Amino acid sequence: MGNVIMILQFILSLSILVILHECGHFFPARWFKTRVEKFYLFMDPYFSLFKKKIGDTEYGIGWLPLGGYVKISGMVDESFDTEQLKKEPQPWEFRSKPAWQRLIIMLGGVTVNFVLGFFIFAMLLWINGIEYLPNTAMKHGIYTDSLSYEMGFRDGDQIVSINGKTFDRFDKGLFLKSIIFDNNTKVDILRSGQSMSLNIDPKYIGILTKPESKSYELWGIPFPSKVGRILENSGAAKAGILKGDLVIGINEQPVQFIHEVFKLTKNKPSTTFQFQVVRNLDTLIIPASSDDKGVVGLGWETAGYYETKTEHFTLLASIPKGIDTGIDLLGKQLKGFSMMFSGKINAKDSLGGFAAIANMFDKTWNWTSFWRMTAILSIILGFMNLLPIPALDGGYVVFLLIEVFTGRKVPDRIIEKATMVGFILLIGLLLFANGLDVMRYFNK
């Protein structure tokens, strides 16, 4: 069910972004009295799921969920319908309009994407603020997984600063950004009360940018192993473990935190564990068994243990903060591209197709998370469309800028051939990226 919810969120987000992006082309075209022949959500090779003609424009929904398009009269696009270009230019055609009008039409889509991303970020900040955990509240430090342990971190470490900058909020995203994009690899920590520094090997930058790195927890927050609920008919329920019990040992190994319990019991189906628990003033030994899937049936009480804070914003303050958030995301994209070209990040490891994008959504429906992910995708879509590749908006913009600065229009036949090459490159990249998703799935 979680995967279905993830896919539905992806389709809804994609639909919103495609429609609004195409509106960014559609409305400027109409304002400049340019005929728009088609407006489609998703692609419609051979047939469409729905179509209706209103005025000069056919509105429809295609069956292939690979974006969408508007077909503008007199424009060389990925439809490669060049029959109309053999005739004399008509007043309602794209090619008859001044270069500055054509430039506005072409930039409309990415402009909408950027404005939408900034707007969503701003509204999320205004409505929700930024909830954060002060680093000073991390009284038990962090706990590690296999990757962060390999990087040099240990359970109980308290992160003090990164490259000399105080780490005042425990935010894994900011920590990763600092390491990956800002190349801050020196981390000052407290370990058992002693100050020390870790120098993170640059090789982990490549590892952390792989799509599968999402499976790593990296740095977790320790919570005491106090039972909050018992799964009905589970081994724990049958054994008599109760809500409120504090687990202090398993098979004579002392534990204090939930992650320690998990490490001792995970991936052990049909196994009996000796749980040492404190109940009221008594210490009890309770044998409880996992089922054939390795589930003992314990849930944990975590609410209220760490006191978070929320930074609130007025409507006016949220707007520039939302823009800053979007610009920061754009900066990450640019740095990511430069790191790929310089070889610091392996492009093959960082690319992903539709499955990788869908996997970025939560498996439970959360509107705040959905809109945040939509804002991120909107900014990325705008950035990708601005790349100077023929068949993308950025490719057309390059041709138009050449015309603006030279006063000479690039011939349609050159634009047509360049668009064909760009289209083939994009299809190849699309197949490659989605092929990587398939390979990752079978290599799990």
N, C-alpha and C positions, 0 to 999 in steps of 0.2 A: 504493500500500500504506500510505503514511503517513497518508493521510486515513481509511482504513478503521480503522487502529489508534486514531486520534483519536476517531472516532465510537464505537468499541467501548468505549473508556475512558469517554466521556461517558454512554453507556447504562448501564454498570455503576455508575458513580458515582451517576447519577440514581436507579437502582433501589435502591441502598443507602439513599440519603437519603429516598426516598419511603417505603420500608418502615418505616424507623426513625421517621420523622415520624408516620406513621399508628399505629405502636405506641404512641407518646406519647399518642394519643387513646384507643386501644383498651384498654390495660391499666387506666388510671384508670376508664374506663367500666365495665369488668368488676369492678373492686374495689368500685365503688359499686352493683353489681348492676343496671347499666343494659344493656339488650339491644343488642347490635351485630348488625345484620342482614347487613351485607356488609363485607368487607375486601378491597380490590382494589389491585393494582399496575397502574398505567395505567388509562385510562378504557375503559368497555365499552358505548358506545352500540350498541344493537341486538343485539350478540352479544359473546361473550368467547372468548378462545383456550383458557382452561382455567377450570374452576370445580368446587368440591367443597364440599358442605355438611357441617359438623361441628357438632353441637349446634344452636344457634340461628343460627349465623353461616355465611354462604356466603363461602368464600375463592376468589379468582380472579385471573386475569391478563387485562387488557383488551388490545385491539388498537391503541389510540390512545395513544402514549407522551407524554401530557400530565399527568404526575404520577400521582396515585392518590387513594383516598378510603376512609374508613370511613363506613358509613351507620348512624347511631345512631337507634334507635326514639324517636319523639316529638320529633324535632329538625327545625327548618326549615333545610334545607340546599340546595345547588345542584341536587339532584334534583327539588326542588319537588313532592315527593310529599306533598300536604296532606290526603289522604283520612283518614289516621289522626288528624289534628288535629281532625277534625269529631266525633270520638268523645270520650267521657269519658277523662281522663288515667288511664293504668294505672301501677301501682307500678314497673314495669320501664322506664318511659319517661324520657327525658332531662328532659322538662318537669315531671316529678313530683319531681325531685330538688331539694334545697336549692340556693340560688344559689352557695354556696361550693363545693359539689361540681361543679356545672356549670362553674364558673370553672376549677377544677383540670383537668377534662376538656378544656376548650378550650385551656388554656395548656400542656397536656402535649406537643403536637407541637413547638412552638417551643422549649420547655425541652430536649427531646431534641436538637434541632438545635444549640442553643448548647453544651450539655454535650458532644455528639459533636465539634463543632469544637474546643473547648478540649482535649478528650482527645487527639485526633489530633495537634494542634500539640505538646502535651506529650510524647507518645510519640516524635514525630519528633525533638524536641530531645534527649530522653533517649538515643535510639538513635544519632542522627547528629551531634548537636551543631550548631553553626553554623560552617561553614567560610567563611572570609573572606580577602580579599586586603588586607593592610595597605596603606594609601595610601602609606606610605613606600617600599613595594616598586615603586611605579610610576615606575621610573627613566627611562622614555621618555615619561612623561605619557600622554595619551590620543590616540586618533585620532577624527575626526569623520565624520558622514555629512552629507547635504545640510541636514537640519533643524537639527542642533546647530551646523553652520557658520553657518546663517542666524541662529541665536540669538546668535552672537558668539564661539563657541569655535573654536580652531584646533588642528591636529595638533601634538602636543608639549606642550600646556597641562597643567600640573599643578594640580589642584584643591586648594586649601589649606583653605578654610573656606566655610561658607554662613551668611550673616547673622551673621558673627562666631563661629559654632560650628565648631570644628575638625572637618574631614572626615577621620577617622582610618581608616575602612574604605572601600575602593572598592566601593561597592554602588549600582548604578544604581537599584534600587528605592527605597532610602532617599533618594537624591538627588531622584527624581521626587516622592516623598511630600513632601519638604521644600518643593519648588517649588509643587506643585499644592494640597496641603491645608494647609500651614503658611504659604503665601504668602511664603516666603523667596526673594526674587528677586535678592538681592545675592550674587554669588559672587566670592570672592577667589581669584586664580590666580597661578601663576608662569609667565611666558612668556619663553622664552630668558633665564632667570635674573632677569628683572625682575618685581617685584610690580605687579599691577594688579587692578582690579575690573571685573566685568561686571554690568550691571543688566538682567535678563531682562525683556523686554516681556511684560506680563500676557496679551497675546493668545495666547501660546504655551500658557497653561494650558488654554484651550479646545481647542487643537490636540492636546495630549498626552493629553486624555481621550477622544478619538475612538477607536472600536474599531480603525480602520485604522492607528492610531499604532503598533500592535504590529509593523508592517512596518519601522519605523525602528530602526536599531541605536543611534542617538544617540551614545553614547560607547563606543568599543571599546578593547581593550587591545592595544598593538602587540607583535607577536612577530617576531623576526628571520626573514628569508626563507630558512630552511634546509630543503631538501627532505627530507621524511620517508618518502615513498612515491611510486611512479609507477604510474599507472593502466595496466593491461595493454592493449597494442595502441593506446595513445594517441599523439598527436603527440610528446609528451615522451619516451615510451619509444622510438619509432622514431628520434628525433633523437639519442638516447644520453645524455640527462640522467640522472644517477644519484642514488640516495639518498645524502644527506650533502653534496651540492653546495650551495653558498651562492650564491643569486642576488643579484648586486650591481648589475645594470643590465638594462634592456630597451630595445632600439632606441636605444642610446646615452644613455638617460635613467637616471641613477643611482637605485637603490632600496635600501632597507635593511630594510623590513618587509613582511610578507605583504600587508597592506591596500594598500600601494603597488603591488605586483605585480598585485593584483586590479583596481585602478583602471585600470591600463594595458592589461589583457587582457580585461576583462569585456565581454560583448555584442559580441564581434568574431568571428563565425563565419568559418571557412575563411580565416584570416589567418596569415601567417608572421611570427613575432617573432624578433628576434635577442637571445637570452638571453646575458648575460655572467655567467659563474659562476666561483667559486673552488673548485678541487678540489685538495685537499692544498696544495701550494705554487704550483700553476699557475692562471693565469687564462685561461679559454677562452671563445670566442664560438661558441654553438651555435644554429643556426636550428631552431625548432620551430613546428609549425603547430597551430592549433585546428581542431576538427572543425566540422561544419555546425551544431552547437548552441553553438559557442563554447567548448568544453572543450579545454584543452591537456593536462590529465591529471596535474597536479602536486598532491601532498598535502604537508602540512607537519609539521615536527617542533616541537611546542610543549610537550611534557611536561617538567615540572621547571624551566622557564625562570623562572617566578615562584614564589616560595615562599609558599604559603598557610598560614594558621594555623587551628586549630579551637578554638572555645570549647565545652568539655564541661560537661554538667550531670548532677548526680545525679538519681535518680528524684524525690526530694522537691523539689529545686530546679526540675526541669522542669515541675512542675504549675503553680506560680504564674506561671512564665515563659510557659507555654502559654496560660494564661488572659489574661495581659497581651497576648499576640499576638492573641488573638481579640478582646479589647476594643479594641485599636488598630485592627483591621479594622472593627469596628462604628463606631468614631469616624470612620473614612474614609467609611463609607457615609452617616453623618449629615451630614458636611461636604459630601459630594458632592451630597446632596439640597438642602441649604441653598444651595449654589452654583448649582444648576439653577434654584431658585426665584428667586434674586437675579439671574439672567441671566449670571453669570460663566461658566457652562458651558451650552452648547446641548444641551437634552435630546435633540433629534433626533440629534445627533452622538454622544451617549454611550449611547443605548439600543441593545440588540442582542437578537436572538432566539436560537433553539436553535443556529443555525450559529455565531453569535458566541461562545456559551458553549463549544461543542464545540471551537472553534478555540483555546481557552485551554489545552487539553491538548496534551501533546507528541505529535509524530508517531512517536516510538519509545516502546515500552512501558517505562516507568521507574516502579517502585512508589513510590519516595520522592516523585517528582513527582506521581504519581496521587493519593496520600494527601494531599499538601499541597493540591492543587486541590480534592479532596473536602472537606477541612476548610474551605477558603475558601467553597465553595458552600454548605456546611451553615450557616455563620454568615450568609451572605447570604439563604438561604432562610428562616432563622428571623427575620431582620430584616424581610424583605418580608412574611412572614405576619403580623407584628405590626402592620403598618400598619392604621390604623382605617378600613378599607374593608369595607363589607358584602360577604359571601361569602368574605372571608379570616378567619382566626382572630381577628385584631385587631378586626374589625367585631363579631363575637359578643361579644368581651371588653368592648367599649364598652357594649353593651346590658346585659350582666351587671353591670357596674360601676354603671350607672344604677340597676339594681334593688337592688344592695347598699346604695347610699347613700340612695336614696329610699324603699326598702321596697316599691316598687310595680313589678311586672313589666311590661316593655314588651309590648304586645299582639302575639300571633303574626302577625296580619295586617300590622302595621307592619314586623315583622322580615322577613316574606315579601316585601313590596314592596321594602324596602331591599336585600334579598339579590338580588332580580331586577335592580335597577338596578346594584348592585355587580358582579354576574355579567356583565352586558352591557358595563360599563366594562372589566372584566378581559379579556373576549374581544376587545374593540376594541383594547386595549393590546397584547395578544398578537399580533393580526393586524398591527398597526402595526409592532411591533418586528421580527417575522419578515419583513414587507415591506421594511423597511430593509435586512435581510440580503440579500434578493434584489436590491435596487437596487444595493447595494455590489458584489455579485458581477458584475452586468452592466456596472457602471461602471469595472471594473478596467482 
